[in-house]
Amino acid sequence: MKYQECAKCGKRIAKSETVCPCCLKETAEAAAHELWDIARILEITAGTDANIRDAARGITSIAEKLERGK
């Protein structure tokens, strides 16, 4: 098996991967928090615009999946 370094921490990982599992989990958690923040902002105006409401739902769904690790 060929190896390379994790793009974030430098840990040895398989050539087909970009980041190690630990860094991937950290990155997903950070992204989920950012998406929750964006969804909260969009929900302020969601009552007046269906497109914004749909966008907020989509962002919330993505954040939930990232938190669950899917």
PyMOL Python script that loads the backbone (N, CA, C, O; Angstrom):
from pymol import cmd

cmd.read_pdbstr("""\
ATOM      1  N   MET A   1       0.852  -1.184   0.000  1.00  0.00           N
ATOM      2  CA  MET A   1       0.000   0.000   0.000  1.00  0.00           C
ATOM      3  C   MET A   1       0.896   1.245   0.000  1.00  0.00           C
ATOM      4  O   MET A   1       1.912   1.294   0.693  1.00  0.00           O
ATOM      5  N   LYS A   2       0.507   2.224  -0.773  1.00  0.00           N
ATOM      6  CA  LYS A   2       1.254   3.476  -0.837  1.00  0.00           C
ATOM      7  C   LYS A   2       0.680   4.457   0.174  1.00  0.00           C
ATOM      8  O   LYS A   2      -0.523   4.475   0.432  1.00  0.00           O
ATOM      9  N   TYR A   3       1.561   5.270   0.739  1.00  0.00           N
ATOM     10  CA  TYR A   3       1.149   6.212   1.774  1.00  0.00           C
ATOM     11  C   TYR A   3       1.515   7.640   1.398  1.00  0.00           C
ATOM     12  O   TYR A   3       2.380   7.882   0.556  1.00  0.00           O
ATOM     13  N   GLN A   4       0.837   8.568   2.041  1.00  0.00           N
ATOM     14  CA  GLN A   4       1.141   9.990   1.924  1.00  0.00           C
ATOM     15  C   GLN A   4       0.838  10.626   3.270  1.00  0.00           C
ATOM     16  O   GLN A   4       0.396   9.947   4.196  1.00  0.00           O
ATOM     17  N   GLU A   5       1.073  11.929   3.381  1.00  0.00           N
ATOM     18  CA  GLU A   5       0.813  12.633   4.632  1.00  0.00           C
ATOM     19  C   GLU A   5      -0.563  13.290   4.611  1.00  0.00           C
ATOM     20  O   GLU A   5      -1.036  13.742   3.568  1.00  0.00           O
ATOM     21  N   CYS A   6      -1.197  13.333   5.785  1.00  0.00           N
ATOM     22  CA  CYS A   6      -2.458  14.053   5.960  1.00  0.00           C
ATOM     23  C   CYS A   6      -2.210  15.526   5.635  1.00  0.00           C
ATOM     24  O   CYS A   6      -1.204  16.097   6.055  1.00  0.00           O
ATOM     25  N   ALA A   7      -3.110  16.125   4.904  1.00  0.00           N
ATOM     26  CA  ALA A   7      -2.961  17.528   4.500  1.00  0.00           C
ATOM     27  C   ALA A   7      -3.011  18.489   5.680  1.00  0.00           C
ATOM     28  O   ALA A   7      -2.504  19.607   5.588  1.00  0.00           O
ATOM     29  N   LYS A   8      -3.625  18.063   6.801  1.00  0.00           N
ATOM     30  CA  LYS A   8      -3.747  18.953   7.961  1.00  0.00           C
ATOM     31  C   LYS A   8      -2.675  18.716   9.015  1.00  0.00           C
ATOM     32  O   LYS A   8      -2.055  19.668   9.491  1.00  0.00           O
ATOM     33  N   CYS A   9      -2.446  17.448   9.388  1.00  0.00           N
ATOM     34  CA  CYS A   9      -1.561  17.174  10.527  1.00  0.00           C
ATOM     35  C   CYS A   9      -0.262  16.475  10.151  1.00  0.00           C
ATOM     36  O   CYS A   9       0.661  16.418  10.964  1.00  0.00           O
ATOM     37  N   GLY A  10      -0.172  15.946   8.945  1.00  0.00           N
ATOM     38  CA  GLY A  10       1.046  15.278   8.511  1.00  0.00           C
ATOM     39  C   GLY A  10       1.119  13.799   8.859  1.00  0.00           C
ATOM     40  O   GLY A  10       2.118  13.146   8.558  1.00  0.00           O
ATOM     41  N   LYS A  11       0.089  13.265   9.485  1.00  0.00           N
ATOM     42  CA  LYS A  11       0.049  11.847   9.848  1.00  0.00           C
ATOM     43  C   LYS A  11       0.071  10.995   8.581  1.00  0.00           C
ATOM     44  O   LYS A  11      -0.428  11.418   7.539  1.00  0.00           O
ATOM     45  N   ARG A  12       0.645   9.804   8.667  1.00  0.00           N
ATOM     46  CA  ARG A  12       0.739   8.894   7.529  1.00  0.00           C
ATOM     47  C   ARG A  12      -0.632   8.274   7.248  1.00  0.00           C
ATOM     48  O   ARG A  12      -1.248   7.679   8.133  1.00  0.00           O
ATOM     49  N   ILE A  13      -1.100   8.420   6.007  1.00  0.00           N
ATOM     50  CA  ILE A  13      -2.409   7.897   5.598  1.00  0.00           C
ATOM     51  C   ILE A  13      -2.286   7.223   4.235  1.00  0.00           C
ATOM     52  O   ILE A  13      -1.269   7.362   3.555  1.00  0.00           O
ATOM     53  N   ALA A  14      -3.313   6.504   3.846  1.00  0.00           N
ATOM     54  CA  ALA A  14      -3.336   5.846   2.538  1.00  0.00           C
ATOM     55  C   ALA A  14      -3.284   6.883   1.419  1.00  0.00           C
ATOM     56  O   ALA A  14      -3.796   7.993   1.561  1.00  0.00           O
ATOM     57  N   LYS A  15      -2.674   6.513   0.333  1.00  0.00           N
ATOM     58  CA  LYS A  15      -2.509   7.413  -0.812  1.00  0.00           C
ATOM     59  C   LYS A  15      -3.848   7.932  -1.339  1.00  0.00           C
ATOM     60  O   LYS A  15      -3.916   9.045  -1.860  1.00  0.00           O
ATOM     61  N   SER A  16      -4.898   7.148  -1.209  1.00  0.00           N
ATOM     62  CA  SER A  16      -6.205   7.545  -1.745  1.00  0.00           C
ATOM     63  C   SER A  16      -6.929   8.564  -0.871  1.00  0.00           C
ATOM     64  O   SER A  16      -7.945   9.116  -1.291  1.00  0.00           O
ATOM     65  N   GLU A  17      -6.426   8.826   0.339  1.00  0.00           N
ATOM     66  CA  GLU A  17      -7.066   9.769   1.250  1.00  0.00           C
ATOM     67  C   GLU A  17      -6.377  11.126   1.203  1.00  0.00           C
ATOM     68  O   GLU A  17      -5.235  11.241   0.758  1.00  0.00           O
ATOM     69  N   THR A  18      -7.087  12.150   1.668  1.00  0.00           N
ATOM     70  CA  THR A  18      -6.524  13.495   1.728  1.00  0.00           C
ATOM     71  C   THR A  18      -6.180  13.882   3.154  1.00  0.00           C
ATOM     72  O   THR A  18      -5.137  14.481   3.417  1.00  0.00           O
ATOM     73  N   VAL A  19      -7.079  13.528   4.076  1.00  0.00           N
ATOM     74  CA  VAL A  19      -6.856  13.816   5.495  1.00  0.00           C
ATOM     75  C   VAL A  19      -7.118  12.558   6.319  1.00  0.00           C
ATOM     76  O   VAL A  19      -7.844  11.663   5.888  1.00  0.00           O
ATOM     77  N   CYS A  20      -6.518  12.501   7.511  1.00  0.00           N
ATOM     78  CA  CYS A  20      -6.711  11.352   8.395  1.00  0.00           C
ATOM     79  C   CYS A  20      -8.112  11.405   9.018  1.00  0.00           C
ATOM     80  O   CYS A  20      -8.752  12.457   8.997  1.00  0.00           O
ATOM     81  N   PRO A  21      -8.594  10.296   9.568  1.00  0.00           N
ATOM     82  CA  PRO A  21      -9.939  10.274  10.164  1.00  0.00           C
ATOM     83  C   PRO A  21     -10.140  11.321  11.260  1.00  0.00           C
ATOM     84  O   PRO A  21     -11.217  11.910  11.353  1.00  0.00           O
ATOM     85  N   CYS A  22      -9.131  11.561  12.085  1.00  0.00           N
ATOM     86  CA  CYS A  22      -9.265  12.562  13.159  1.00  0.00           C
ATOM     87  C   CYS A  22      -9.471  13.963  12.586  1.00  0.00           C
ATOM     88  O   CYS A  22     -10.347  14.701  13.037  1.00  0.00           O
ATOM     89  N   CYS A  23      -8.670  14.321  11.603  1.00  0.00           N
ATOM     90  CA  CYS A  23      -8.794  15.645  10.988  1.00  0.00           C
ATOM     91  C   CYS A  23     -10.105  15.770  10.223  1.00  0.00           C
ATOM     92  O   CYS A  23     -10.714  16.839  10.203  1.00  0.00           O
ATOM     93  N   LEU A  24     -10.541  14.687   9.596  1.00  0.00           N
ATOM     94  CA  LEU A  24     -11.814  14.702   8.877  1.00  0.00           C
ATOM     95  C   LEU A  24     -12.962  14.976   9.836  1.00  0.00           C
ATOM     96  O   LEU A  24     -13.864  15.754   9.522  1.00  0.00           O
ATOM     97  N   LYS A  25     -12.935  14.340  11.006  1.00  0.00           N
ATOM     98  CA  LYS A  25     -13.990  14.556  11.996  1.00  0.00           C
ATOM     99  C   LYS A  25     -13.978  16.001  12.490  1.00  0.00           C
ATOM    100  O   LYS A  25     -15.033  16.624  12.605  1.00  0.00           O
ATOM    101  N   GLU A  26     -12.789  16.538  12.782  1.00  0.00           N
ATOM    102  CA  GLU A  26     -12.680  17.931  13.232  1.00  0.00           C
ATOM    103  C   GLU A  26     -13.210  18.888  12.175  1.00  0.00           C
ATOM    104  O   GLU A  26     -13.938  19.830  12.491  1.00  0.00           O
ATOM    105  N   THR A  27     -12.849  18.648  10.927  1.00  0.00           N
ATOM    106  CA  THR A  27     -13.279  19.506   9.829  1.00  0.00           C
ATOM    107  C   THR A  27     -14.795  19.454   9.660  1.00  0.00           C
ATOM    108  O   THR A  27     -15.430  20.487   9.449  1.00  0.00           O
ATOM    109  N   ALA A  28     -15.375  18.264   9.749  1.00  0.00           N
ATOM    110  CA  ALA A  28     -16.827  18.118   9.613  1.00  0.00           C
ATOM    111  C   ALA A  28     -17.556  18.842  10.740  1.00  0.00           C
ATOM    112  O   ALA A  28     -18.578  19.487  10.506  1.00  0.00           O
ATOM    113  N   GLU A  29     -17.038  18.737  11.959  1.00  0.00           N
ATOM    114  CA  GLU A  29     -17.671  19.413  13.095  1.00  0.00           C
ATOM    115  C   GLU A  29     -17.627  20.928  12.920  1.00  0.00           C
ATOM    116  O   GLU A  29     -18.614  21.616  13.178  1.00  0.00           O
ATOM    117  N   ALA A  30     -16.484  21.442  12.481  1.00  0.00           N
ATOM    118  CA  ALA A  30     -16.357  22.889  12.268  1.00  0.00           C
ATOM    119  C   ALA A  30     -17.300  23.355  11.159  1.00  0.00           C
ATOM    120  O   ALA A  30     -17.943  24.398  11.278  1.00  0.00           O
ATOM    121  N   ALA A  31     -17.378  22.578  10.087  1.00  0.00           N
ATOM    122  CA  ALA A  31     -18.271  22.938   8.980  1.00  0.00           C
ATOM    123  C   ALA A  31     -19.728  22.917   9.429  1.00  0.00           C
ATOM    124  O   ALA A  31     -20.511  23.780   9.031  1.00  0.00           O
ATOM    125  N   ALA A  32     -20.094  21.946  10.249  1.00  0.00           N
ATOM    126  CA  ALA A  32     -21.470  21.868  10.746  1.00  0.00           C
ATOM    127  C   ALA A  32     -21.819  23.100  11.566  1.00  0.00           C
ATOM    128  O   ALA A  32     -22.912  23.648  11.425  1.00  0.00           O
ATOM    129  N   HIS A  33     -20.904  23.538  12.418  1.00  0.00           N
ATOM    130  CA  HIS A  33     -21.163  24.733  13.228  1.00  0.00           C
ATOM    131  C   HIS A  33     -21.345  25.969  12.346  1.00  0.00           C
ATOM    132  O   HIS A  33     -22.228  26.792  12.591  1.00  0.00           O
ATOM    133  N   GLU A  34     -20.510  26.090  11.326  1.00  0.00           N
ATOM    134  CA  GLU A  34     -20.631  27.232  10.416  1.00  0.00           C
ATOM    135  C   GLU A  34     -21.963  27.198   9.669  1.00  0.00           C
ATOM    136  O   GLU A  34     -22.604  28.234   9.490  1.00  0.00           O
ATOM    137  N   LEU A  35     -22.376  26.014   9.236  1.00  0.00           N
ATOM    138  CA  LEU A  35     -23.648  25.898   8.525  1.00  0.00           C
ATOM    139  C   LEU A  35     -24.827  26.220   9.433  1.00  0.00           C
ATOM    140  O   LEU A  35     -25.797  26.832   8.986  1.00  0.00           O
ATOM    141  N   TRP A  36     -24.759  25.816  10.708  1.00  0.00           N
ATOM    142  CA  TRP A  36     -25.830  26.173  11.655  1.00  0.00           C
ATOM    143  C   TRP A  36     -25.930  27.685  11.792  1.00  0.00           C
ATOM    144  O   TRP A  36     -27.031  28.235  11.847  1.00  0.00           O
ATOM    145  N   ASP A  37     -24.779  28.364  11.847  1.00  0.00           N
ATOM    146  CA  ASP A  37     -24.789  29.828  11.947  1.00  0.00           C
ATOM    147  C   ASP A  37     -25.451  30.455  10.719  1.00  0.00           C
ATOM    148  O   ASP A  37     -26.261  31.373  10.844  1.00  0.00           O
ATOM    149  N   ILE A  38     -25.103  29.955   9.542  1.00  0.00           N
ATOM    150  CA  ILE A  38     -25.695  30.475   8.306  1.00  0.00           C
ATOM    151  C   ILE A  38     -27.202  30.220   8.294  1.00  0.00           C
ATOM    152  O   ILE A  38     -27.978  31.102   7.925  1.00  0.00           O
ATOM    153  N   ALA A  39     -27.615  29.025   8.695  1.00  0.00           N
ATOM    154  CA  ALA A  39     -29.045  28.690   8.714  1.00  0.00           C
ATOM    155  C   ALA A  39     -29.811  29.611   9.655  1.00  0.00           C
ATOM    156  O   ALA A  39     -30.922  30.035   9.337  1.00  0.00           O
ATOM    157  N   ARG A  40     -29.229  29.925  10.810  1.00  0.00           N
ATOM    158  CA  ARG A  40     -29.901  30.834  11.755  1.00  0.00           C
ATOM    159  C   ARG A  40     -30.106  32.217  11.137  1.00  0.00           C
ATOM    160  O   ARG A  40     -31.153  32.838  11.321  1.00  0.00           O
ATOM    161  N   ILE A  41     -29.112  32.686  10.412  1.00  0.00           N
ATOM    162  CA  ILE A  41     -29.229  33.998   9.762  1.00  0.00           C
ATOM    163  C   ILE A  41     -30.323  33.961   8.696  1.00  0.00           C
ATOM    164  O   ILE A  41     -31.140  34.877   8.612  1.00  0.00           O
ATOM    165  N   LEU A  42     -30.340  32.910   7.886  1.00  0.00           N
ATOM    166  CA  LEU A  42     -31.350  32.803   6.831  1.00  0.00           C
ATOM    167  C   LEU A  42     -32.756  32.663   7.392  1.00  0.00           C
ATOM    168  O   LEU A  42     -33.715  33.147   6.791  1.00  0.00           O
ATOM    169  N   GLU A  43     -32.888  32.011   8.533  1.00  0.00           N
ATOM    170  CA  GLU A  43     -34.214  31.808   9.119  1.00  0.00           C
ATOM    171  C   GLU A  43     -34.859  33.113   9.572  1.00  0.00           C
ATOM    172  O   GLU A  43     -36.077  33.173   9.740  1.00  0.00           O
ATOM    173  N   ILE A  44     -34.067  34.145   9.768  1.00  0.00           N
ATOM    174  CA  ILE A  44     -34.615  35.449  10.155  1.00  0.00           C
ATOM    175  C   ILE A  44     -35.569  35.958   9.077  1.00  0.00           C
ATOM    176  O   ILE A  44     -36.617  36.523   9.388  1.00  0.00           O
ATOM    177  N   THR A  45     -35.205  35.759   7.812  1.00  0.00           N
ATOM    178  CA  THR A  45     -36.038  36.238   6.705  1.00  0.00           C
ATOM    179  C   THR A  45     -36.798  35.115   6.009  1.00  0.00           C
ATOM    180  O   THR A  45     -37.450  35.352   4.992  1.00  0.00           O
ATOM    181  N   ALA A  46     -36.724  33.904   6.536  1.00  0.00           N
ATOM    182  CA  ALA A  46     -37.359  32.752   5.882  1.00  0.00           C
ATOM    183  C   ALA A  46     -38.869  32.895   5.773  1.00  0.00           C
ATOM    184  O   ALA A  46     -39.472  32.340   4.854  1.00  0.00           O
ATOM    185  N   GLY A  47     -39.491  33.624   6.686  1.00  0.00           N
ATOM    186  CA  GLY A  47     -40.937  33.782   6.646  1.00  0.00           C
ATOM    187  C   GLY A  47     -41.421  34.610   5.477  1.00  0.00           C
ATOM    188  O   GLY A  47     -42.593  34.528   5.111  1.00  0.00           O
ATOM    189  N   THR A  48     -40.545  35.410   4.880  1.00  0.00           N
ATOM    190  CA  THR A  48     -40.961  36.289   3.796  1.00  0.00           C
ATOM    191  C   THR A  48     -40.589  35.776   2.413  1.00  0.00           C
ATOM    192  O   THR A  48     -41.078  36.306   1.416  1.00  0.00           O
ATOM    193  N   ASP A  49     -39.749  34.771   2.326  1.00  0.00           N
ATOM    194  CA  ASP A  49     -39.291  34.307   1.025  1.00  0.00           C
ATOM    195  C   ASP A  49     -39.136  32.785   1.029  1.00  0.00           C
ATOM    196  O   ASP A  49     -38.363  32.236   1.814  1.00  0.00           O
ATOM    197  N   ALA A  50     -39.866  32.118   0.161  1.00  0.00           N
ATOM    198  CA  ALA A  50     -39.833  30.653   0.100  1.00  0.00           C
ATOM    199  C   ALA A  50     -38.454  30.131  -0.285  1.00  0.00           C
ATOM    200  O   ALA A  50     -38.033  29.090   0.219  1.00  0.00           O
ATOM    201  N   ASN A  51     -37.743  30.830  -1.166  1.00  0.00           N
ATOM    202  CA  ASN A  51     -36.408  30.388  -1.569  1.00  0.00           C
ATOM    203  C   ASN A  51     -35.446  30.399  -0.390  1.00  0.00           C
ATOM    204  O   ASN A  51     -34.644  29.479  -0.229  1.00  0.00           O
ATOM    205  N   ILE A  52     -35.525  31.434   0.428  1.00  0.00           N
ATOM    206  CA  ILE A  52     -34.659  31.515   1.601  1.00  0.00           C
ATOM    207  C   ILE A  52     -35.022  30.411   2.588  1.00  0.00           C
ATOM    208  O   ILE A  52     -34.138  29.802   3.190  1.00  0.00           O
ATOM    209  N   ARG A  53     -36.298  30.154   2.755  1.00  0.00           N
ATOM    210  CA  ARG A  53     -36.757  29.089   3.661  1.00  0.00           C
ATOM    211  C   ARG A  53     -36.215  27.737   3.189  1.00  0.00           C
ATOM    212  O   ARG A  53     -35.738  26.941   3.998  1.00  0.00           O
ATOM    213  N   ASP A  54     -36.288  27.479   1.884  1.00  0.00           N
ATOM    214  CA  ASP A  54     -35.770  26.225   1.334  1.00  0.00           C
ATOM    215  C   ASP A  54     -34.256  26.123   1.508  1.00  0.00           C
ATOM    216  O   ASP A  54     -33.731  25.054   1.818  1.00  0.00           O
ATOM    217  N   ALA A  55     -33.565  27.233   1.308  1.00  0.00           N
ATOM    218  CA  ALA A  55     -32.113  27.244   1.494  1.00  0.00           C
ATOM    219  C   ALA A  55     -31.750  26.949   2.944  1.00  0.00           C
ATOM    220  O   ALA A  55     -30.820  26.187   3.210  1.00  0.00           O
ATOM    221  N   ALA A  56     -32.472  27.543   3.874  1.00  0.00           N
ATOM    222  CA  ALA A  56     -32.211  27.309   5.298  1.00  0.00           C
ATOM    223  C   ALA A  56     -32.441  25.840   5.645  1.00  0.00           C
ATOM    224  O   ALA A  56     -31.668  25.257   6.406  1.00  0.00           O
ATOM    225  N   ARG A  57     -33.490  25.241   5.097  1.00  0.00           N
ATOM    226  CA  ARG A  57     -33.753  23.816   5.341  1.00  0.00           C
ATOM    227  C   ARG A  57     -32.632  22.947   4.785  1.00  0.00           C
ATOM    228  O   ARG A  57     -32.199  21.993   5.431  1.00  0.00           O
ATOM    229  N   GLY A  58     -32.168  23.276   3.595  1.00  0.00           N
ATOM    230  CA  GLY A  58     -31.079  22.512   2.983  1.00  0.00           C
ATOM    231  C   GLY A  58     -29.793  22.605   3.781  1.00  0.00           C
ATOM    232  O   GLY A  58     -29.109  21.603   3.990  1.00  0.00           O
ATOM    233  N   ILE A  59     -29.467  23.804   4.225  1.00  0.00           N
ATOM    234  CA  ILE A  59     -28.258  24.003   5.024  1.00  0.00           C
ATOM    235  C   ILE A  59     -28.378  23.260   6.348  1.00  0.00           C
ATOM    236  O   ILE A  59     -27.417  22.636   6.799  1.00  0.00           O
ATOM    237  N   THR A  60     -29.543  23.324   6.970  1.00  0.00           N
ATOM    238  CA  THR A  60     -29.767  22.610   8.226  1.00  0.00           C
ATOM    239  C   THR A  60     -29.599  21.108   8.025  1.00  0.00           C
ATOM    240  O   THR A  60     -29.010  20.430   8.867  1.00  0.00           O
ATOM    241  N   SER A  61     -30.105  20.594   6.930  1.00  0.00           N
ATOM    242  CA  SER A  61     -29.982  19.167   6.628  1.00  0.00           C
ATOM    243  C   SER A  61     -28.517  18.762   6.471  1.00  0.00           C
ATOM    244  O   SER A  61     -28.100  17.727   6.991  1.00  0.00           O
ATOM    245  N   ILE A  62     -27.744  19.564   5.764  1.00  0.00           N
ATOM    246  CA  ILE A  62     -26.323  19.277   5.583  1.00  0.00           C
ATOM    247  C   ILE A  62     -25.603  19.306   6.925  1.00  0.00           C
ATOM    248  O   ILE A  62     -24.786  18.429   7.207  1.00  0.00           O
ATOM    249  N   ALA A  63     -25.893  20.295   7.747  1.00  0.00           N
ATOM    250  CA  ALA A  63     -25.258  20.400   9.063  1.00  0.00           C
ATOM    251  C   ALA A  63     -25.576  19.182   9.918  1.00  0.00           C
ATOM    252  O   ALA A  63     -24.698  18.662  10.606  1.00  0.00           O
ATOM    253  N   GLU A  64     -26.817  18.724   9.881  1.00  0.00           N
ATOM    254  CA  GLU A  64     -27.201  17.538  10.654  1.00  0.00           C
ATOM    255  C   GLU A  64     -26.442  16.306  10.183  1.00  0.00           C
ATOM    256  O   GLU A  64     -25.990  15.507  11.003  1.00  0.00           O
ATOM    257  N   LYS A  65     -26.297  16.141   8.874  1.00  0.00           N
ATOM    258  CA  LYS A  65     -25.561  14.993   8.335  1.00  0.00           C
ATOM    259  C   LYS A  65     -24.093  15.049   8.732  1.00  0.00           C
ATOM    260  O   LYS A  65     -23.507  14.020   9.067  1.00  0.00           O
ATOM    261  N   LEU A  66     -23.493  16.229   8.700  1.00  0.00           N
ATOM    262  CA  LEU A  66     -22.099  16.362   9.110  1.00  0.00           C
ATOM    263  C   LEU A  66     -21.923  16.011  10.581  1.00  0.00           C
ATOM    264  O   LEU A  66     -20.944  15.365  10.954  1.00  0.00           O
ATOM    265  N   GLU A  67     -22.856  16.428  11.408  1.00  0.00           N
ATOM    266  CA  GLU A  67     -22.771  16.120  12.834  1.00  0.00           C
ATOM    267  C   GLU A  67     -22.911  14.623  13.099  1.00  0.00           C
ATOM    268  O   GLU A  67     -22.295  14.090  14.022  1.00  0.00           O
ATOM    269  N   ARG A  68     -23.724  13.948  12.287  1.00  0.00           N
ATOM    270  CA  ARG A  68     -23.911  12.506  12.454  1.00  0.00           C
ATOM    271  C   ARG A  68     -22.788  11.710  11.807  1.00  0.00           C
ATOM    272  O   ARG A  68     -22.678  10.503  12.021  1.00  0.00           O
ATOM    273  N   GLY A  69     -21.955  12.378  11.016  1.00  0.00           N
ATOM    274  CA  GLY A  69     -20.841  11.694  10.380  1.00  0.00           C
ATOM    275  C   GLY A  69     -21.174  10.990   9.089  1.00  0.00           C
ATOM    276  O   GLY A  69     -20.494  10.038   8.707  1.00  0.00           O
ATOM    277  N   LYS A  70     -22.214  11.445   8.407  1.00  0.00           N
ATOM    278  CA  LYS A  70     -22.596  10.824   7.129  1.00  0.00           C
ATOM    279  C   LYS A  70     -22.046  11.611   5.975  1.00  0.00           C
ATOM    280  O   LYS A  70     -22.262  11.245   4.820  1.00  0.00           O
TER     281      LYS A  70
END
""", "prot")
cmd.dss("prot")
cmd.show_as("cartoon", "prot")
cmd.util.cbc("prot")
cmd.orient("prot")
